[in-house]
Amino acid sequence: MPTSSQIAAFHRLLADANAGGQAKVDAMVALVQRTVFVVPWPAGIEGFRTLVNSDGVAALPVFTTREELEEAARRYGWLAADGSAPSAEVGARNALNYATQQNLTYVVVDIAANHALELLREEYQPLLSDAARRDSQGPYAAAGRISTTLRQRVTPTPGSIPAVDPIAPPSIPTATFPGGDGRPPSSPGAVVSPSTRPPSSPGLTVSSGFDPSAATFGGGTSVTLSALGHAPPDDLYEALTNVLRGYPEVEWASLCAASRGPSAPVPTIGLRVDTSYRQRLNEIRDALRRTAEEQGAALDVLLLDDAELMRSARAFGVFYPWRKK
């Protein structure tokens, strides 16, 4: 059983691996010599739960500790009826083989942590051969032929999964979502004015006095978050995701209901943005609102900095860069 200091050291190795190169090789070699935790499907369904990113690419999430798995289970809605987080402990090599057999593009390690690391199938596959099994064991594991092979495969820069602050939850903006099949009532690119917005689906309606042009970008102690009564249409998720792909400073985004002070809760999108790169906040806000209106939704954007708000928003469903599948 690894000690807390050993686990902390391994997590530092995973964090360093996001730089690519030899650091990522070392992390992968260390990973395959460990056991990991995975989330099984409910009873009667074989296999492990997966995630899909904003491009529709599937990944297998694996976790270095049960605590990391439980945090992700709360975030992605994998908790059982009794509130527990289903889990199974398997060899990391078995998990990688499972991802290969299922033709999954990525394996993601500790996705809800700030040391989260994504591994492409072509990066870790050299570790699955019999020869790699021999070369990847022992104190000189990263110095042999397997290290050279892996170094040729790993990406030189971090992948598409930004590190997620494990205690920070996103705050979400106010929006009106269309009913019916979710398709916008106007032609592509047309902006729906407040007076012509279509009726919203039950549970996704803003107050009649809501003015998105007057909404604030940011939140404080007066903001509270809650779950949406109904899921927004996939078309809206896709449109918002397309906008966010153009802003790498956005670490993640979530949709939920938010109320400011005494106002009634309204559907909202919350953003966690890199604190060192916030010059384009107004541009991001305006692009999201405009895109939402084109989808028949009035949208307020909430910037998430408060830890409690981020934790709450994340629990209600992160849709960017990954959504649960």
C-alpha positions, 0 to 999 in steps of 0.5 A: 500500500503506497504511503501518502508521501509516495502518492504525493511524489507520484502526483508530482511526477504526473504534473511534471509529465504535462511538459512531455518528453522524458518526464512523460516517459517516466510517468508512464513507466511508473504508472504501468507498475501500479494499480489504478481505480476505474469506475464500473458501469452499473450492475449488468453492464460490462466494462468501465465508464468513459468520457467524451471530450468537446471533439467527441473523442472518447477516453477512459478515466483512471485514478491513482487513489480512491479519493481521486475517483470519488471526487470525479464521481461527484463531478460527473454524476457517477454516485450510486443511489446510496451516495457511494462511488462505485470503483474497481482496482485493476492493474494499470496495464490492464486498464491500458489494454482495456482502452486499446481493446475498446478503441479509445483514443485517450486514457486520462489520469486523475481528471479532476485533479490539478496534476491530471494527465492525458495519454494518447493510445499511440503513446502508451501502446509500446508499454503493452508488449512483452518486451516492454514489460521486461524493460519497464521493470526495475530501478533502471526502467526509464533508461532502456530501449522502452524509454527511447521508444516511448520518447519518440511517441510522446507529445512534446506539449500538454494535451487537450485536458487543462488541469482542474483545481480540485477544490474549485467549482465553476459559476454558471451564467443565466440563459433561456433555452429553447424548447421542442427539439432544441433547434433555433427558430431563426436562420443560422447566424441570426440573433434572437432579440429578447422580445422574440425569444422562443419559449423555454423548456420547463426548468430552463426559463429565465424571468421575464425581466432578465436582460442579458446585456445588463448581466454581470461577469463575475460572482461573489457571496450573493451568488448561489448555484443549483442543478438545472431542471432539464438538460440543455439541447446538444446543439447548444452544448456544441455551439458553446464548445465551438466558441470555447475552443478558440480561447485556450485560457478557458480551463473548463465550463459548466451549465447550471442554474444561478441566482444573484442575491434575491433573484430567481435562479436562471440557467447559467454558464460558469467559466474557470479562466486561467488567472494569468491570462484574462485580457479577453474576458469581455470578448469571451462573454460577448461571444458566448452570449451571441452564440447562445442567442443564435441558438435561441437562448439568452445567456449570462456568463459567470466567471468562477473564482470562488472555491465554493461556487466552483465546487458547486458548479462542477458538481452540476456538470462540466461540459467543456472540455469533457462531458460524461458519456 
